[in-house]
Each structure stands twice: as C-alpha cells, then as structure tokens.
Amino acid sequence: MSDAMLNLRRFSTLKIIDDYKRDSLWIEMGLSIGAKYVIDLLEQIVNERGKPKAIRMDKGTEFTKLCFYKLV
C-alpha cells in the first residue's frame, strides 16, 4: 500500500498479517522498502514463528519471485 505526505512525497507501507490467527506480525512504513529488507524481515519472522504453509500477497506480481524464493 502507498500514500503521500502533505509535501506529496510518496511512502509505502508493508503489513505482514497472520490471516489464520488474525495477528499483525509487522507493520513497516518507509520511503522505500526494498526486496532485500523484506527477505530479511521474513527470515526473522520464520525464525521466531516457523515457516508458513502459504503466503498471500496483494501487491500483484512485484513480489512473486520473493514469495517463492523462501517457500521452495
């Protein structure tokens, strides 16, 4: 998801949610959220909570490779 500040500068938000337990695992906001950062964050969450059976994303194809990178 993205939005803009009063000065029209765009920022992005990353929300990682456990749909089954309805837990918010992580919320991140920034001017740029890169794939390397997302991979590191997902690795941290997997180390703490275990590997999920599936990941659902609403970002379109932008993170498709990232999604399958760690699950395969």
Biopython code that builds the backbone (N, CA, C, O; Angstrom):
import numpy as np
from Bio.PDB.StructureBuilder import StructureBuilder

atoms = [
    (1, "MET", "N", (0.847, -1.160, 0.000)),
    (1, "MET", "CA", (0.000, 0.000, 0.000)),
    (1, "MET", "C", (0.895, 1.226, 0.000)),
    (1, "MET", "O", (1.988, 1.193, 0.567)),
    (2, "SER", "N", (0.457, 2.292, -0.618)),
    (2, "SER", "CA", (1.232, 3.526, -0.600)),
    (2, "SER", "C", (0.296, 4.706, -0.427)),
    (2, "SER", "O", (-0.905, 4.620, -0.681)),
    (3, "ASP", "N", (0.880, 5.811, 0.014)),
    (3, "ASP", "CA", (0.134, 7.041, 0.229)),
    (3, "ASP", "C", (1.106, 8.189, 0.016)),
    (3, "ASP", "O", (2.254, 7.964, -0.365)),
    (4, "ALA", "N", (0.665, 9.404, 0.255)),
    (4, "ALA", "CA", (1.541, 10.567, 0.092)),
    (4, "ALA", "C", (1.428, 11.468, 1.313)),
    (4, "ALA", "O", (0.373, 11.566, 1.940)),
    (5, "MET", "N", (2.537, 12.120, 1.635)),
    (5, "MET", "CA", (2.561, 13.084, 2.729)),
    (5, "MET", "C", (2.046, 14.427, 2.222)),
    (5, "MET", "O", (1.728, 14.572, 1.042)),
    (6, "LEU", "N", (1.965, 15.397, 3.111)),
    (6, "LEU", "CA", (1.485, 16.724, 2.729)),
    (6, "LEU", "C", (2.350, 17.363, 1.646)),
    (6, "LEU", "O", (1.851, 18.136, 0.828)),
    (7, "ASN", "N", (3.651, 17.042, 1.639)),
    (7, "ASN", "CA", (4.540, 17.595, 0.611)),
    (7, "ASN", "C", (4.516, 16.769, -0.681)),
    (7, "ASN", "O", (5.352, 16.965, -1.563)),
    (8, "LEU", "N", (3.561, 15.853, -0.785)),
    (8, "LEU", "CA", (3.331, 14.987, -1.948)),
    (8, "LEU", "C", (4.400, 13.907, -2.152)),
    (8, "LEU", "O", (4.393, 13.215, -3.170)),
    (9, "ARG", "N", (5.307, 13.762, -1.199)),
    (9, "ARG", "CA", (6.299, 12.689, -1.284)),
    (9, "ARG", "C", (5.623, 11.365, -0.931)),
    (9, "ARG", "O", (4.965, 11.251, 0.103)),
    (10, "ARG", "N", (5.791, 10.372, -1.797)),
    (10, "ARG", "CA", (5.131, 9.088, -1.622)),
    (10, "ARG", "C", (5.874, 8.228, -0.611)),
    (10, "ARG", "O", (7.099, 8.298, -0.505)),
    (11, "PHE", "N", (5.129, 7.417, 0.131)),
    (11, "PHE", "CA", (5.726, 6.443, 1.026)),
    (11, "PHE", "C", (4.940, 5.140, 0.912)),
    (11, "PHE", "O", (3.784, 5.122, 0.490)),
    (12, "SER", "N", (5.596, 4.062, 1.296)),
    (12, "SER", "CA", (4.993, 2.732, 1.207)),
    (12, "SER", "C", (4.784, 2.160, 2.593)),
    (12, "SER", "O", (5.469, 2.531, 3.546)),
    (13, "THR", "N", (3.829, 1.251, 2.690)),
    (13, "THR", "CA", (3.625, 0.518, 3.931)),
    (13, "THR", "C", (3.677, -0.975, 3.627)),
    (13, "THR", "O", (3.216, -1.428, 2.580)),
    (14, "LEU", "N", (4.241, -1.718, 4.551)),
    (14, "LEU", "CA", (4.310, -3.172, 4.451)),
    (14, "LEU", "C", (3.651, -3.728, 5.706)),
    (14, "LEU", "O", (4.084, -3.448, 6.824)),
    (15, "LYS", "N", (2.614, -4.508, 5.513)),
    (15, "LYS", "CA", (1.912, -5.128, 6.641)),
    (15, "LYS", "C", (1.993, -6.633, 6.484)),
    (15, "LYS", "O", (1.601, -7.171, 5.448)),
    (16, "ILE", "N", (2.496, -7.318, 7.498)),
    (16, "ILE", "CA", (2.573, -8.774, 7.495)),
    (16, "ILE", "C", (1.594, -9.264, 8.551)),
    (16, "ILE", "O", (1.737, -8.980, 9.740)),
    (17, "ILE", "N", (0.598, -10.008, 8.086)),
    (17, "ILE", "CA", (-0.511, -10.405, 8.947)),
    (17, "ILE", "C", (-0.692, -11.914, 8.864)),
    (17, "ILE", "O", (-0.619, -12.497, 7.782)),
    (18, "ASP", "N", (-0.928, -12.544, 10.012)),
    (18, "ASP", "CA", (-1.297, -13.953, 10.065)),
    (18, "ASP", "C", (-2.819, -14.009, 9.934)),
    (18, "ASP", "O", (-3.538, -13.725, 10.893)),
    (19, "ASP", "N", (-3.313, -14.378, 8.736)),
    (19, "ASP", "CA", (-4.757, -14.404, 8.488)),
    (19, "ASP", "C", (-5.484, -15.413, 9.378)),
    (19, "ASP", "O", (-6.616, -15.172, 9.797)),
    (20, "TYR", "N", (-4.838, -16.530, 9.663)),
    (20, "TYR", "CA", (-5.486, -17.579, 10.449)),
    (20, "TYR", "C", (-5.710, -17.121, 11.892)),
    (20, "TYR", "O", (-6.812, -17.253, 12.426)),
    (21, "LYS", "N", (-4.664, -16.585, 12.519)),
    (21, "LYS", "CA", (-4.760, -16.136, 13.913)),
    (21, "LYS", "C", (-5.187, -14.682, 14.039)),
    (21, "LYS", "O", (-5.462, -14.196, 15.136)),
    (22, "ARG", "N", (-5.240, -13.994, 12.903)),
    (22, "ARG", "CA", (-5.584, -12.572, 12.861)),
    (22, "ARG", "C", (-4.623, -11.728, 13.707)),
    (22, "ARG", "O", (-5.029, -10.795, 14.401)),
    (23, "ASP", "N", (-3.348, -12.085, 13.626)),
    (23, "ASP", "CA", (-2.285, -11.347, 14.310)),
    (23, "ASP", "C", (-1.586, -10.433, 13.317)),
    (23, "ASP", "O", (-1.354, -10.809, 12.168)),
    (24, "SER", "N", (-1.259, -9.254, 13.762)),
    (24, "SER", "CA", (-0.407, -8.371, 12.970)),
    (24, "SER", "C", (1.030, -8.660, 13.384)),
    (24, "SER", "O", (1.430, -8.357, 14.508)),
    (25, "LEU", "N", (1.807, -9.247, 12.472)),
    (25, "LEU", "CA", (3.179, -9.641, 12.794)),
    (25, "LEU", "C", (4.157, -8.485, 12.642)),
    (25, "LEU", "O", (5.132, -8.393, 13.388)),
    (26, "TRP", "N", (3.901, -7.601, 11.679)),
    (26, "TRP", "CA", (4.827, -6.496, 11.428)),
    (26, "TRP", "C", (4.139, -5.428, 10.602)),
    (26, "TRP", "O", (3.375, -5.737, 9.687)),
    (27, "ILE", "N", (4.408, -4.178, 10.922)),
    (27, "ILE", "CA", (3.964, -3.049, 10.116)),
    (27, "ILE", "C", (5.169, -2.152, 9.912)),
    (27, "ILE", "O", (5.811, -1.734, 10.876)),
    (28, "GLU", "N", (5.474, -1.860, 8.667)),
    (28, "GLU", "CA", (6.644, -1.050, 8.315)),
    (28, "GLU", "C", (6.209, 0.061, 7.374)),
    (28, "GLU", "O", (5.427, -0.172, 6.452)),
    (29, "MET", "N", (6.710, 1.259, 7.599)),
    (29, "MET", "CA", (6.467, 2.377, 6.698)),
    (29, "MET", "C", (7.804, 2.980, 6.303)),
    (29, "MET", "O", (8.715, 3.066, 7.126)),
    (30, "GLY", "N", (7.925, 3.393, 5.063)),
    (30, "GLY", "CA", (9.163, 3.999, 4.619)),
    (30, "GLY", "C", (9.040, 4.567, 3.216)),
    (30, "GLY", "O", (8.093, 4.281, 2.484)),
    (31, "LEU", "N", (10.019, 5.374, 2.869)),
    (31, "LEU", "CA", (10.042, 5.947, 1.530)),
    (31, "LEU", "C", (10.369, 4.889, 0.489)),
    (31, "LEU", "O", (9.964, 4.995, -0.668)),
    (32, "SER", "N", (11.110, 3.862, 0.914)),
    (32, "SER", "CA", (11.460, 2.765, 0.021)),
    (32, "SER", "C", (11.605, 1.500, 0.861)),
    (32, "SER", "O", (12.352, 1.484, 1.840)),
    (33, "ILE", "N", (10.900, 0.453, 0.483)),
    (33, "ILE", "CA", (11.020, -0.835, 1.164)),
    (33, "ILE", "C", (11.497, -1.824, 0.122)),
    (33, "ILE", "O", (10.718, -2.289, -0.710)),
    (34, "GLY", "N", (12.774, -2.142, 0.170)),
    (34, "GLY", "CA", (13.385, -2.990, -0.843)),
    (34, "GLY", "C", (13.184, -4.471, -0.597)),
    (34, "GLY", "O", (12.846, -4.894, 0.509)),
    (35, "ALA", "N", (13.396, -5.254, -1.646)),
    (35, "ALA", "CA", (13.211, -6.701, -1.573)),
    (35, "ALA", "C", (14.162, -7.339, -0.567)),
    (35, "ALA", "O", (13.762, -8.258, 0.147)),
    (36, "LYS", "N", (15.398, -6.882, -0.492)),
    (36, "LYS", "CA", (16.369, -7.441, 0.459)),
    (36, "LYS", "C", (15.873, -7.254, 1.889)),
    (36, "LYS", "O", (15.991, -8.157, 2.717)),
    (37, "TYR", "N", (15.322, -6.085, 2.173)),
    (37, "TYR", "CA", (14.788, -5.824, 3.514)),
    (37, "TYR", "C", (13.613, -6.756, 3.806)),
    (37, "TYR", "O", (13.511, -7.296, 4.908)),
    (38, "VAL", "N", (12.725, -6.947, 2.829)),
    (38, "VAL", "CA", (11.566, -7.814, 3.018)),
    (38, "VAL", "C", (12.018, -9.256, 3.249)),
    (38, "VAL", "O", (11.459, -9.944, 4.103)),
    (39, "ILE", "N", (13.017, -9.720, 2.507)),
    (39, "ILE", "CA", (13.546, -11.073, 2.700)),
    (39, "ILE", "C", (14.099, -11.230, 4.107)),
    (39, "ILE", "O", (13.800, -12.215, 4.782)),
    (40, "ASP", "N", (14.904, -10.270, 4.560)),
    (40, "ASP", "CA", (15.466, -10.332, 5.914)),
    (40, "ASP", "C", (14.365, -10.344, 6.967)),
    (40, "ASP", "O", (14.446, -11.085, 7.947)),
    (41, "LEU", "N", (13.347, -9.533, 6.769)),
    (41, "LEU", "CA", (12.240, -9.468, 7.709)),
    (41, "LEU", "C", (11.476, -10.791, 7.744)),
    (41, "LEU", "O", (11.142, -11.283, 8.822)),
    (42, "LEU", "N", (11.196, -11.372, 6.568)),
    (42, "LEU", "CA", (10.503, -12.660, 6.526)),
    (42, "LEU", "C", (11.337, -13.762, 7.177)),
    (42, "LEU", "O", (10.786, -14.624, 7.862)),
    (43, "GLU", "N", (12.649, -13.749, 6.976)),
    (43, "GLU", "CA", (13.522, -14.729, 7.629)),
    (43, "GLU", "C", (13.454, -14.599, 9.141)),
    (43, "GLU", "O", (13.420, -15.603, 9.852)),
    (44, "GLN", "N", (13.434, -13.373, 9.634)),
    (44, "GLN", "CA", (13.332, -13.128, 11.076)),
    (44, "GLN", "C", (12.006, -13.673, 11.618)),
    (44, "GLN", "O", (11.981, -14.312, 12.669)),
    (45, "ILE", "N", (10.921, -13.423, 10.913)),
    (45, "ILE", "CA", (9.612, -13.904, 11.357)),
    (45, "ILE", "C", (9.545, -15.429, 11.312)),
    (45, "ILE", "O", (8.986, -16.048, 12.218)),
    (46, "VAL", "N", (10.111, -16.047, 10.265)),
    (46, "VAL", "CA", (10.137, -17.508, 10.168)),
    (46, "VAL", "C", (10.951, -18.096, 11.315)),
    (46, "VAL", "O", (10.562, -19.120, 11.876)),
    (47, "ASN", "N", (12.066, -17.475, 11.675)),
    (47, "ASN", "CA", (12.876, -17.964, 12.795)),
    (47, "ASN", "C", (12.111, -17.897, 14.113)),
    (47, "ASN", "O", (12.285, -18.755, 14.977)),
    (48, "GLU", "N", (11.272, -16.888, 14.267)),
    (48, "GLU", "CA", (10.517, -16.726, 15.517)),
    (48, "GLU", "C", (9.250, -17.579, 15.548)),
    (48, "GLU", "O", (8.904, -18.117, 16.599)),
    (49, "ARG", "N", (8.540, -17.715, 14.404)),
    (49, "ARG", "CA", (7.209, -18.328, 14.403)),
    (49, "ARG", "C", (7.103, -19.600, 13.580)),
    (49, "ARG", "O", (6.082, -20.286, 13.643)),
    (50, "GLY", "N", (8.134, -19.932, 12.808)),
    (50, "GLY", "CA", (8.075, -21.106, 11.945)),
    (50, "GLY", "C", (7.656, -20.731, 10.529)),
    (50, "GLY", "O", (7.122, -19.648, 10.285)),
    (51, "LYS", "N", (7.911, -21.655, 9.601)),
    (51, "LYS", "CA", (7.626, -21.411, 8.175)),
    (51, "LYS", "C", (6.132, -21.586, 7.896)),
    (51, "LYS", "O", (5.539, -22.583, 8.309)),
    (52, "PRO", "N", (5.525, -20.630, 7.203)),
    (52, "PRO", "CA", (4.106, -20.771, 6.859)),
    (52, "PRO", "C", (3.912, -21.763, 5.717)),
    (52, "PRO", "O", (4.838, -22.037, 4.953)),
    (53, "LYS", "N", (2.702, -22.296, 5.610)),
    (53, "LYS", "CA", (2.388, -23.202, 4.505)),
    (53, "LYS", "C", (2.174, -22.433, 3.217)),
    (53, "LYS", "O", (2.402, -22.975, 2.136)),
    (54, "ALA", "N", (1.744, -21.193, 3.304)),
    (54, "ALA", "CA", (1.479, -20.376, 2.111)),
    (54, "ALA", "C", (1.608, -18.908, 2.470)),
    (54, "ALA", "O", (1.451, -18.514, 3.626)),
    (55, "ILE", "N", (1.895, -18.109, 1.457)),
    (55, "ILE", "CA", (1.932, -16.654, 1.608)),
    (55, "ILE", "C", (0.995, -16.063, 0.566)),
    (55, "ILE", "O", (1.062, -16.413, -0.612)),
    (56, "ARG", "N", (0.126, -15.169, 1.006)),
    (56, "ARG", "CA", (-0.784, -14.477, 0.093)),
    (56, "ARG", "C", (-0.379, -13.015, 0.045)),
    (56, "ARG", "O", (-0.184, -12.389, 1.087)),
    (57, "MET", "N", (-0.251, -12.466, -1.153)),
    (57, "MET", "CA", (0.166, -11.077, -1.308)),
    (57, "MET", "C", (-0.834, -10.330, -2.154)),
    (57, "MET", "O", (-1.443, -10.897, -3.061)),
    (58, "ASP", "N", (-1.001, -9.060, -1.858)),
    (58, "ASP", "CA", (-1.916, -8.244, -2.653)),
    (58, "ASP", "C", (-1.170, -7.180, -3.443)),
    (58, "ASP", "O", (-1.754, -6.166, -3.825)),
    (59, "LYS", "N", (0.116, -7.404, -3.690)),
    (59, "LYS", "CA", (0.949, -6.424, -4.384)),
    (59, "LYS", "C", (1.088, -6.748, -5.862)),
    (59, "LYS", "O", (1.897, -6.126, -6.551)),
    (60, "GLY", "N", (0.330, -7.694, -6.358)),
    (60, "GLY", "CA", (0.464, -8.057, -7.759)),
    (60, "GLY", "C", (1.692, -8.916, -7.980)),
    (60, "GLY", "O", (2.039, -9.735, -7.129)),
    (61, "THR", "N", (2.344, -8.742, -9.098)),
    (61, "THR", "CA", (3.486, -9.599, -9.434)),
    (61, "THR", "C", (4.819, -9.051, -8.920)),
    (61, "THR", "O", (5.860, -9.668, -9.146)),
    (62, "GLU", "N", (4.809, -7.922, -8.243)),
    (62, "GLU", "CA", (6.068, -7.313, -7.797)),
    (62, "GLU", "C", (6.865, -8.238, -6.884)),
    (62, "GLU", "O", (8.089, -8.304, -7.000)),
    (63, "PHE", "N", (6.197, -8.955, -5.978)),
    (63, "PHE", "CA", (6.897, -9.816, -5.034)),
    (63, "PHE", "C", (6.703, -11.294, -5.325)),
    (63, "PHE", "O", (6.920, -12.114, -4.433)),
    (64, "THR", "N", (6.306, -11.668, -6.529)),
    (64, "THR", "CA", (6.062, -13.077, -6.846)),
    (64, "THR", "C", (7.318, -13.904, -6.680)),
    (64, "THR", "O", (7.268, -14.971, -6.068)),
    (65, "LYS", "N", (8.445, -13.447, -7.206)),
    (65, "LYS", "CA", (9.693, -14.190, -7.062)),
    (65, "LYS", "C", (10.104, -14.261, -5.596)),
    (65, "LYS", "O", (10.589, -15.296, -5.138)),
    (66, "LEU", "N", (9.915, -13.184, -4.867)),
    (66, "LEU", "CA", (10.248, -13.157, -3.458)),
    (66, "LEU", "C", (9.424, -14.194, -2.701)),
    (66, "LEU", "O", (9.947, -14.889, -1.829)),
    (67, "CYS", "N", (8.153, -14.297, -3.028)),
    (67, "CYS", "CA", (7.249, -15.229, -2.355)),
    (67, "CYS", "C", (7.755, -16.659, -2.480)),
    (67, "CYS", "O", (7.799, -17.385, -1.487)),
    (68, "PHE", "N", (8.137, -17.074, -3.681)),
    (68, "PHE", "CA", (8.562, -18.441, -3.893)),
    (68, "PHE", "C", (10.021, -18.659, -3.517)),
    (68, "PHE", "O", (10.457, -19.803, -3.388)),
    (69, "TYR", "N", (10.783, -17.587, -3.340)),
    (69, "TYR", "CA", (12.211, -17.690, -3.017)),
    (69, "TYR", "C", (12.448, -18.491, -1.742)),
    (69, "TYR", "O", (13.322, -19.358, -1.706)),
    (70, "LYS", "N", (11.679, -18.206, -0.702)),
    (70, "LYS", "CA", (11.908, -18.860, 0.574)),
    (70, "LYS", "C", (11.015, -20.057, 0.825)),
    (70, "LYS", "O", (11.359, -20.905, 1.649)),
    (71, "LEU", "N", (9.889, -20.160, 0.152)),
    (71, "LEU", "CA", (8.986, -21.275, 0.418)),
    (71, "LEU", "C", (9.380, -22.543, -0.303)),
    (71, "LEU", "O", (8.982, -23.632, 0.110)),
    (72, "VAL", "N", (10.151, -22.434, -1.368)),
    (72, "VAL", "CA", (10.529, -23.620, -2.144)),
    (72, "VAL", "C", (11.766, -24.240, -1.557)),
    (72, "VAL", "O", (12.251, -25.252, -2.064)),
]
sb = StructureBuilder()
sb.init_structure("model")
sb.init_model(0)
sb.init_chain("A")
sb.init_seg("    ")
for serial, (resi, resn, name, xyz) in enumerate(atoms, 1):
    if name == "N":
        sb.init_residue(resn, " ", resi, " ")
    sb.init_atom(name, np.array(xyz, "f"), 0.0, 1.0, " ", f" {name:<3s}", serial, name[0])
structure = sb.get_structure()
